[in-house]
């Protein structure tokens, strides 16, 4: 049948996952860091996902599509409630750690933050500390999940932090301007394993590509219990 259904522009999608969270029917899922309409029969064509998208990547189109299956949606919603949490990034869990005996240290552990501000939205595009900098682009939660974040990641880097799920807009343009207009030596992206963090990784990669520069870069993923996954 021919009916109105949502259309997602994956090139505009920043992977924040806001549309998937707003789709009460569960028609949209995050696949490979991008939003995708995975169940056309779950899409009612009302568009709760449209205003949730900060990138205007969602629109309506009229085309051949399966009929909206309300009964199947209700069954899926019931199953989702039974699983407690629909968003992997906000799933609640306790992290149990073995007790350890720590040696007292004579020296105070110092912060390795080399500049202020550090939030991507607030940092100026042109600043003296970007000259010859090794850039660290990190998701907010990484410093809380990974215990040695300052010594293992921030040391020797200019640190920029953000959360694509909570901040409005896309980071790619701002990060692209920083990389293009300054002598950046390397870029390290540290993200959490949760799907919404794909937005930060994708934005950083697009910024590197748009800058036209060949800069060494790497991505490090932190698990929700504080381990390095890759």
Order of alpha helices (4+ residues) and beta strands (2+ residues): beta-alpha-beta-beta-beta-alpha-beta-alpha-beta-alpha-beta-alpha-beta
